[in-house]
Amino acid sequence: KLSVRPPLPEERGKGGILAAAPISCMETIARIPRGLVLAPCDAARAAAAAGGRDPTWASELTAAALLAMHESGANEQAAALKEWVSSWEAGGWGDGADLGNDEVRWGPRDVTGSLLATGSDNDAAIYSKFRMPCHPVVHRAGLGLAALTRADKSAALAALQCRGSNFRAMQDPLAALVAAPAARQTGSPNERRRWDVADALSRVLSRATTLEAGEGGGEVFAVVPLHERLAHCGARGENTKLVGKDPVGREGGDADVLLVATRDIAEGEALTRDYTRAPRLPGDTSDGPLRLLLQFGLPPAAWVQPDE
Protein backbone atom coordinates (compact mmCIF):
# COMPACT_ATOMS: atom_id res chain seq x y z
CA LYS A 1 0.00 0.00 0.00
CA LEU A 2 3.03 2.29 -0.27
CA SER A 3 4.38 4.40 -3.09
CA VAL A 4 8.05 5.35 -2.69
CA ARG A 5 9.89 7.93 -4.76
CA PRO A 6 13.27 9.63 -4.23
CA PRO A 7 13.00 12.81 -2.15
CA LEU A 8 12.92 16.02 -4.17
CA PRO A 9 15.90 18.39 -3.75
CA GLU A 10 13.77 20.88 -1.84
CA GLU A 11 12.67 18.13 0.59
CA ARG A 12 16.27 17.68 1.83
CA GLY A 13 16.07 13.91 2.18
CA LYS A 14 12.64 13.72 3.83
CA GLY A 15 9.42 12.67 2.13
CA GLY A 16 8.39 10.71 -0.93
CA ILE A 17 6.62 7.95 1.05
CA LEU A 18 2.93 8.03 0.08
CA ALA A 19 -0.12 5.83 0.56
CA ALA A 20 -0.80 4.01 -2.70
CA ALA A 21 -4.22 2.94 -1.36
CA PRO A 22 -6.38 3.91 1.63
CA ILE A 23 -4.88 2.80 4.97
CA SER A 24 -7.06 2.25 8.02
CA CYS A 25 -6.28 3.45 11.52
CA MET A 26 -4.15 0.89 13.45
CA GLU A 27 -3.32 -0.97 10.24
CA THR A 28 0.25 -2.28 10.02
CA ILE A 29 1.87 -0.43 7.13
CA ALA A 30 5.27 -2.12 7.19
CA ARG A 31 7.20 -4.73 9.15
CA ILE A 32 10.92 -3.97 9.51
CA PRO A 33 13.22 -6.78 10.68
CA ARG A 34 15.10 -5.75 13.81
CA GLY A 35 18.36 -6.83 12.18
CA LEU A 36 17.96 -3.95 9.73
CA VAL A 37 17.37 -1.37 12.48
CA LEU A 38 20.47 0.62 13.43
CA ALA A 39 20.87 0.59 17.22
CA PRO A 40 23.88 0.61 19.58
CA CYS A 41 25.61 -2.74 20.05
CA ASP A 42 28.19 -3.65 22.71
CA ALA A 43 31.07 -2.64 20.39
CA ALA A 44 29.45 0.75 19.73
CA ARG A 45 28.93 1.38 23.44
CA ALA A 46 32.54 0.43 24.17
CA ALA A 47 33.83 2.76 21.44
CA ALA A 48 31.74 5.67 22.75
CA ALA A 49 33.10 5.11 26.27
CA ALA A 50 36.75 4.72 25.20
CA GLY A 51 39.27 6.79 27.12
CA GLY A 52 36.97 7.17 30.09
CA ARG A 53 34.53 9.41 28.22
CA ASP A 54 30.89 9.67 29.24
CA PRO A 55 28.92 8.18 26.35
CA THR A 56 25.66 9.71 25.16
CA TRP A 57 22.89 8.24 23.03
CA ALA A 58 24.27 10.29 20.12
CA SER A 59 27.85 9.02 20.46
CA GLU A 60 26.69 5.40 20.81
CA LEU A 61 24.36 5.59 17.82
CA THR A 62 26.99 7.38 15.71
CA ALA A 63 29.48 4.65 16.66
CA ALA A 64 26.93 2.05 15.53
CA ALA A 65 26.58 3.85 12.18
CA LEU A 66 30.35 3.95 11.67
CA LEU A 67 30.71 0.28 12.58
CA ALA A 68 27.97 -0.62 10.11
CA MET A 69 29.69 1.35 7.34
CA HIS A 70 33.24 0.15 7.94
CA GLU A 71 32.85 -3.50 8.92
CA SER A 72 32.96 -6.16 6.23
CA GLY A 73 29.32 -7.27 6.46
CA ALA A 74 29.76 -10.83 7.72
CA ASN A 75 26.31 -12.00 6.62
CA GLU A 76 23.49 -10.96 4.33
CA GLN A 77 21.72 -8.87 6.96
CA ALA A 78 24.93 -7.06 7.98
CA ALA A 79 25.68 -6.38 4.31
CA ALA A 80 22.19 -4.91 3.84
CA LEU A 81 22.64 -2.70 6.92
CA LYS A 82 26.01 -1.52 5.60
CA GLU A 83 24.56 -0.67 2.20
CA TRP A 84 21.66 1.25 3.74
CA VAL A 85 23.71 3.30 6.22
CA SER A 86 26.38 4.03 3.59
CA SER A 87 23.67 5.40 1.29
CA TRP A 88 22.72 8.22 3.69
CA GLU A 89 23.46 11.63 2.24
CA ALA A 90 21.25 14.32 3.74
CA GLY A 91 21.77 15.34 7.34
CA GLY A 92 21.12 18.48 9.34
CA TRP A 93 21.67 22.05 8.20
CA GLY A 94 25.17 23.35 7.57
CA ASP A 95 26.77 21.72 4.54
CA GLY A 96 28.59 23.80 1.93
CA ALA A 97 25.51 24.76 -0.05
CA ASP A 98 23.78 25.98 3.12
CA LEU A 99 26.63 28.39 3.87
CA GLY A 100 26.56 30.26 0.56
CA ASN A 101 28.89 30.24 -2.44
CA ASP A 102 32.62 29.63 -2.28
CA GLU A 103 33.45 33.32 -2.74
CA VAL A 104 31.82 34.33 0.54
CA ARG A 105 34.30 35.12 3.31
CA TRP A 106 33.83 32.93 6.39
CA GLY A 107 31.65 30.65 4.27
CA PRO A 108 32.29 27.20 2.75
CA ARG A 109 35.94 27.85 1.85
CA ASP A 110 36.79 28.58 5.50
CA VAL A 111 35.04 25.52 6.93
CA THR A 112 37.31 22.91 8.52
CA GLY A 113 36.02 19.74 6.90
CA SER A 114 32.42 20.53 7.84
CA LEU A 115 30.63 23.20 9.85
CA LEU A 116 30.07 20.68 12.65
CA ALA A 117 33.83 20.11 12.90
CA THR A 118 34.78 23.80 12.69
CA GLY A 119 35.93 25.56 15.86
CA SER A 120 37.06 24.43 19.29
CA ASP A 121 35.97 24.49 22.91
CA ASN A 122 38.40 27.40 23.48
CA ASP A 123 36.96 29.69 20.81
CA ALA A 124 35.43 32.15 23.29
CA ALA A 125 38.88 32.91 24.68
CA ILE A 126 40.63 32.79 21.30
CA TYR A 127 38.31 35.21 19.49
CA SER A 128 37.33 37.52 22.36
CA LYS A 129 40.23 39.83 21.47
CA PHE A 130 38.55 40.31 18.08
CA ARG A 131 35.22 41.01 19.84
CA MET A 132 33.73 37.84 18.43
CA PRO A 133 31.93 35.20 20.53
CA CYS A 134 33.35 32.20 18.65
CA HIS A 135 34.98 31.03 15.42
CA PRO A 136 33.95 33.49 12.65
CA VAL A 137 32.58 30.73 10.42
CA VAL A 138 30.33 29.47 13.23
CA HIS A 139 29.35 33.04 14.11
CA ARG A 140 28.35 33.87 10.53
CA ALA A 141 26.46 30.57 10.24
CA GLY A 142 24.60 31.36 13.46
CA LEU A 143 23.48 34.74 12.12
CA GLY A 144 22.31 33.11 8.89
CA LEU A 145 20.50 30.34 10.75
CA ALA A 146 18.73 32.90 12.94
CA ALA A 147 17.64 34.88 9.88
CA LEU A 148 16.34 31.77 8.12
CA THR A 149 14.30 30.53 11.08
CA ARG A 150 13.47 33.91 12.68
CA ALA A 151 15.06 32.66 15.86
CA ASP A 152 16.97 34.65 18.44
CA LYS A 153 20.61 35.08 17.34
CA SER A 154 21.91 33.87 20.68
CA ALA A 155 19.70 30.76 20.50
CA ALA A 156 20.90 29.92 16.99
CA LEU A 157 24.55 30.33 17.96
CA ALA A 158 24.05 28.29 21.14
CA ALA A 159 22.51 25.46 19.10
CA LEU A 160 25.48 25.39 16.71
CA GLN A 161 27.94 25.47 19.61
CA CYS A 162 26.08 22.63 21.35
CA ARG A 163 26.44 20.46 18.25
CA GLY A 164 30.13 21.30 17.99
CA SER A 165 30.78 20.54 21.65
CA ASN A 166 29.03 17.16 21.41
CA PHE A 167 31.02 16.30 18.29
CA ARG A 168 34.37 17.19 19.83
CA ALA A 169 33.60 14.99 22.84
CA MET A 170 33.25 11.93 20.57
CA GLN A 171 35.58 12.64 17.65
CA ASP A 172 38.76 10.98 18.96
CA PRO A 173 37.38 7.59 20.06
CA LEU A 174 34.99 7.31 17.10
CA ALA A 175 37.62 8.28 14.51
CA ALA A 176 39.29 4.93 15.24
CA LEU A 177 36.21 3.19 13.76
CA VAL A 178 36.74 4.77 10.32
CA ALA A 179 38.73 2.15 8.41
CA ALA A 180 39.10 4.18 5.22
CA PRO A 181 38.26 7.90 5.35
CA ALA A 182 36.27 9.48 2.53
CA ALA A 183 38.22 11.16 -0.25
CA ARG A 184 38.36 14.93 0.19
CA GLN A 185 40.37 17.70 -1.42
CA THR A 186 42.10 18.63 1.83
CA GLY A 187 43.03 17.11 5.17
CA SER A 188 45.31 14.41 6.49
CA PRO A 189 43.92 10.87 6.91
CA ASN A 190 43.34 11.51 10.63
CA GLU A 191 41.58 14.82 9.95
CA ARG A 192 39.37 13.17 7.32
CA ARG A 193 38.46 10.41 9.78
CA ARG A 194 37.25 13.05 12.22
CA TRP A 195 35.28 14.80 9.48
CA ASP A 196 33.67 11.46 8.63
CA VAL A 197 32.59 11.21 12.27
CA ALA A 198 31.04 14.68 11.98
CA ASP A 199 29.14 13.67 8.84
CA ALA A 200 27.91 10.47 10.49
CA LEU A 201 26.75 12.38 13.58
CA SER A 202 24.81 14.89 11.46
CA ARG A 203 23.07 12.09 9.54
CA VAL A 204 22.26 10.13 12.71
CA LEU A 205 20.81 13.21 14.44
CA SER A 206 18.52 13.89 11.48
CA ARG A 207 17.12 10.32 11.51
CA ALA A 208 17.09 9.11 15.13
CA THR A 209 14.04 7.93 17.04
CA THR A 210 13.27 5.83 20.11
CA LEU A 211 11.94 2.28 20.36
CA GLU A 212 10.65 0.12 23.19
CA ALA A 213 13.50 -1.87 24.72
CA GLY A 214 11.47 -5.05 25.10
CA GLU A 215 11.30 -7.18 28.26
CA GLY A 216 13.36 -4.82 30.39
CA GLY A 217 11.32 -1.75 29.49
CA GLY A 218 12.77 1.65 28.77
CA GLU A 219 13.81 3.01 25.39
CA VAL A 220 16.42 2.25 22.74
CA PHE A 221 17.73 4.98 20.47
CA ALA A 222 17.68 3.84 16.87
CA VAL A 223 17.35 4.67 13.19
CA VAL A 224 14.63 2.67 11.45
CA PRO A 225 14.49 2.08 7.67
CA LEU A 226 11.57 3.82 5.94
CA HIS A 227 10.66 5.71 9.12
CA GLU A 228 13.81 7.85 8.78
CA ARG A 229 12.58 9.04 5.37
CA LEU A 230 9.08 10.14 6.41
CA ALA A 231 7.95 13.75 6.02
CA HIS A 232 7.34 15.94 9.05
CA CYS A 233 3.72 16.03 10.17
CA GLY A 234 1.54 19.10 9.91
CA ALA A 235 -0.94 20.52 12.40
CA ARG A 236 -2.92 17.25 12.43
CA GLY A 237 0.01 15.38 13.94
CA GLU A 238 1.85 12.29 12.73
CA ASN A 239 -0.16 9.61 10.92
CA THR A 240 2.24 6.76 11.73
CA LYS A 241 3.87 5.30 14.82
CA LEU A 242 6.63 2.78 15.41
CA VAL A 243 5.69 -0.18 17.59
CA GLY A 244 8.58 -2.19 18.98
CA LYS A 245 6.49 -5.21 19.98
CA ASP A 246 3.80 -6.95 17.95
CA PRO A 247 0.52 -5.75 19.54
CA VAL A 248 -1.37 -8.93 18.63
CA GLY A 249 1.36 -11.29 19.84
CA ARG A 250 2.14 -13.18 16.63
CA GLU A 251 4.74 -15.91 17.09
CA GLY A 252 8.13 -14.40 16.30
CA GLY A 253 6.50 -10.98 15.86
CA ASP A 254 8.85 -9.25 18.28
CA ALA A 255 11.64 -9.79 15.76
CA ASP A 256 10.02 -7.03 13.71
CA VAL A 257 9.47 -3.33 14.26
CA LEU A 258 6.04 -2.30 13.03
CA LEU A 259 5.07 0.94 11.33
CA VAL A 260 1.42 1.42 12.24
CA ALA A 261 -1.15 3.99 11.10
CA THR A 262 -2.39 6.24 13.91
CA ARG A 263 -5.44 7.38 11.90
CA ASP A 264 -7.01 6.74 8.51
CA ILE A 265 -4.66 7.74 5.69
CA ALA A 266 -6.08 8.66 2.30
CA GLU A 267 -4.68 7.41 -0.99
CA GLY A 268 -1.93 9.78 -2.12
CA GLU A 269 -1.40 11.21 1.38
CA ALA A 270 2.18 11.44 2.63
CA LEU A 271 3.19 9.23 5.56
CA THR A 272 4.50 11.41 8.37
CA ARG A 273 6.27 11.37 11.72
CA ASP A 274 6.65 14.05 14.38
CA TYR A 275 10.30 15.10 14.42
CA THR A 276 9.79 17.27 17.49
CA ARG A 277 9.51 14.02 19.49
CA ALA A 278 12.89 12.75 18.29
CA PRO A 279 15.78 12.61 20.79
CA ARG A 280 17.88 15.73 21.10
CA LEU A 281 21.55 16.26 21.87
CA PRO A 282 22.52 16.71 25.53
CA GLY A 283 22.43 20.42 26.30
CA ASP A 284 20.35 21.32 23.25
CA THR A 285 17.52 23.73 24.06
CA SER A 286 16.59 24.74 20.49
CA ASP A 287 12.97 24.51 19.43
CA GLY A 288 10.57 25.26 16.61
CA PRO A 289 11.92 25.99 13.10
CA LEU A 290 15.45 26.41 14.48
CA ARG A 291 15.59 22.80 15.65
CA LEU A 292 13.66 21.43 12.66
CA LEU A 293 16.15 22.96 10.22
CA LEU A 294 19.38 22.50 12.17
CA GLN A 295 18.96 18.95 13.48
CA PHE A 296 16.79 17.39 10.78
CA GLY A 297 17.43 19.58 7.74
CA LEU A 298 13.68 20.07 7.33
CA PRO A 299 12.87 22.89 4.87
CA PRO A 300 10.54 25.84 5.58
CA ALA A 301 7.57 24.05 3.99
CA ALA A 302 7.72 21.53 6.86
CA TRP A 303 7.71 24.09 9.67
CA VAL A 304 4.46 24.47 11.60
CA GLN A 305 4.20 27.67 13.59
CA PRO A 306 2.58 27.50 17.07
CA ASP A 307 -0.43 29.59 16.02
CA GLU A 308 -1.21 27.45 12.99
N, C-alpha and C positions, 0 to 999 in steps of 0.2 A: 504493500500500500504506500510505498515511498517513491518519490521521484528525486533523484540526486543529480545536481549539476555542479560544475566548478564554481566557486564564489566569484562574483564580479570584482574587478579591481577596486571599485568604490566600497565594497563590502569588507575589505581588509581581512579576508580569510574566514569570515563568519557568514553563514547563510547558504542558500541553495538546497536545503533539505525541505521538500514540500510533500504534502499529502497527495498521493496520486488517486485516492478514493476517500470517501468519508470514513472517519475514524471515530469510534464511540468512546465516551468517557470510560476510563479504567481498562481500555483495551491495551493489550501488550503490542507495542509497535515494533520492537526489535529485541532480540535476545543476544547479548554480547558475552562470549566466553570469558571467564575471569582471566584466563591465560593471556588474553589480548588487552587486558586493562593494565595500564602503567601505574604501578604502586611501589612504594619503597620495599626492598628486600633487605635481608640481613647485610649483604655486601654494601648496599647503598647507605644503610644506617651507619655502618662502620666507617665508610669513607667520609660521611658528613661529620662524624665525631673525631676524626683523626687529629692528632696533635692537641688533644684535650679541649677541642672547641665544643661549644654548646650547639648541638644540631637544632635546626628548625624544620618545620614541615617542608619549607621551600628548598632548603639545602638537601634534604633526604630525597625529595621527589626529583630535583634536578640531577642528583647523583644517579638515581634510577634511570633517568632519560639518557644520561651519558653512558652508563653501562649498557643499556639496550643498543645504543648506536655503535659502540666500539667493541662489543664482544662478538665472537664469531657466529653466533646463532646456532647452538648445538643441535637443535631440533627444528621441526617445521614451525611450531608455534613461536619459538624464539626468533626464527628468521622472519616471520610475519611481523612480530613486534618491532624488530630492527628496521624493517622496510617502512613501517608506518611512522615510527618516531623520526627516522631520517628524512621523511618527506615533509616534515613541518617546515614552513617558511615564515608565515606571518606570526608576529608576536605583539608586544605592546608598542606604544608610540615611542619614536625616537630614533628610527633608522635614518640613513642618509637623506632620503627623499623628504622626510618629515622636517629636516633641519634647514631646508632651502637648497639653493644651487651651490656648486663648488666654489663660486667666486665670492661668496659671502664670508666676511671675516668672522671668526669664531663660530663657523658653521661646520659642514661636513669635513672640510679639509683639515680642521683642527681637532677633530675627534680622535681619541686614542683607541683605535680598534672599533669601539662602539660607544654610544653615549653612556650606556650603563657602566662601562669600564673606564670612563673619563673622570679624572679627579682623584682625590685622596681624602682620608679622614683628617688631614691637617690643613685642608684648604682654607679654612677660616683664618688661621694664623698666617698662612703663606700670602694670601691676597688682601689681607686687611690693610697693608701699607699702600695698596692701590685703591683703597676705599671700595673694595668689592667683597661680597659675602662669601664667595666660593670661586671655583674655577670659572673663567669667563665663558667657556662653552656651555657649562651647566647653567650659569646665570642667564645667558641669552636664551637657552632652551626653556628655562622656567618662565621667562617673560612671554615667550611665544605660546607656551602651553596655557598660561593664564589668559592670554588674549583669545585663544581658540575656544576655551571652555567657559570664559567669563568668570573664572575663579579668582580668588584673592592671590596676588603675586607671591605672598609669603607662603601660602598653602601649596601652590604649584611648585615652588622651589623646595619646600620641605618634602614633598612627595618624591621629587627626583633624588634628593639627598638620601632619603630613606632607602630607595632602591639601590643606590650606589653603596651605601653602608652595608646592606645585607649581602650584596655581591662580594664586596671585599672580604667579608668574614668567611666566605666559602671558597674563594677563588683558588687558594693554594692547595688545599686537600683535594678539591674536585678536579683541578688541572691534571693531576696524576692519572685520572681515568680516561683522558683523551689520548688514545693510542696514536692517531695520526691527525694533526691539526689541519683545519681547512686551509686551502691555498688563499693567500691574500697578497696584496701588492707590497705591504710593509710588515715589519715585525719579525722578531726572532721566533724559533719554534716554541719556546716557553711563553712568550707574549701571546702568540696565536692560540696556544692552548687555553690561556686565561680568557681570551676573547671568545673562544668557543663556549666556555662556561657561561659567559655573559649572555650569549645568544640562546643557549639552552635554558637559562633561567627566565629570560624574557618570554620564550615560547611556552614554558611550563606555567608561568604566572597567568598567561592569557587563556589557558585551557583548563586549569585545575578545578576540581570539585571535591565533594566529600561523599563517602559511601559508608553504609553500615559495616561495622567490623565483623559481624557474625555472632558466634556464641558468647564471646566475651563482652559484647556491647561496645559502645563508643563509636568513633569515626575513624575512617582511613582516608587519607588524602590521596587523590588519584586523578588520572586523565583517562577518560573513557572514549573509545572510538565512536564516531557519529555524534555523540553528545557534545564533544569539543568543537564541532562545526556548527552547532545550532545558532540561529539568530537570537538577538536579545529580545525579550518580550516587551510588549507595549503596556499601555495602562491596564489592560485586562489581566495581566500576569502571565506566567509561563503556562504553556499548554502541554508540557511533558514533565515527567519526574523520573529520576533513577531509583530503582528499587533493588537493594542489594541481596534480598532473599525472596525466593518465589512465594508470593502471597497465597497461592493455593496448594503449596506443599507437594509439587510434583517430585517424583523420585529423581534425584540428581539435579534438581532445579537450582539448588544453591550454587552450582558451578557456573551459573550464568548471572549476569547483571541485566536487569530488565529496564527497558525504556517504555514507560507507561503513560498513556494519555490522561491528563488531569481534567479534561472536559471534552466535549464533542469538538472535533476538528473537521472543518469543511474541506472538500476537495479543492486543491490548489492553494490552501493556506499553509504558510510557513510553520514548521515546527520550531518552538522557541524554548529557551531556558532563561532563568533570571540570574544574570551575572552579578547582581548586587549581593547575592547570597553565597558567592564563591569565597574561598578563603583569601585572606589578605596577608601581606607581609607583616611580620612583627614590627610594631612602631608606626605602621601606616595609618593615618587618620583621614586620608582623602575620601571624598564622597562625590556623588552626583556625576556630571559629565567629566570632571577632572579624573576621577577613578576609572570611569568607563573607557575613556580614551587612553590614558596612560597605561593601565594594567592590561586591558583586553584589546586595545587597538580599535575599539568600536567607533564607527564614524558618527558624525552629527545626526544622521537620519535615525540612529538607534537610541539617541538620548531622549529620555522622558522627563520633562520638567515636573517638579512637585505639584504645580497647580494645574497640570493637564489631566 
